Amino acid sequence: MSIEKVRAFFAARGRGGDVLEFPVSSATVELAAQAVGVIPARIAKTLSFAVDGGCVLIVCAGDAKIDNPKFKAQFHTKATMLTPEQVLSFTGHAVGGVCPFAIERADVKTYLDVSLRRFE
């Protein structure tokens, strides 16, 4: 299960106490914001896209949207989200629980969107 992989990832780096779990679902930005008690913009969401037969993850603020022309300029392809099955295969995490840590495959690249700069 993905949460165990994430816990082990953080524990190996001395950050085991940083993993938060909630008695309610946090599978969407809105649900996660309610669970934590913050506005949706403060939730970092991880989006999974197909690029060159592989996968890239983009972590952005919860209220951010992907700018298609900028995506194409960066990756030289149209922004196409992966299917839930592809996400699980590439990352080891199911949709609704994808994070940029403890990724299944080493060839998955993670990018941080500028929308995160608004927050400390």
Sequence and secondary structure as in RCSB ss.txt:
>XXXX:A:sequence
MSIEKVRAFFAARGRGGDVLEFPVSSATVELAAQAVGVIPARIAKTLSFAVDGGCVLIVCAGDAKIDNPKFKAQF
HTKATMLTPEQVLSFTGHAVGGVCPFAIERADVKTYLDVSLRRFE
>XXXX:A:secstr
 HHHHHHHHHHTTT GGG    SS   SHHHHHHHHTS GGGSEEEEEEEETTEEEEEEEETT    HHHHHHHH
SS   B  HHHHHHHHS  TTS  SSS S TT EEEE GGGGG  
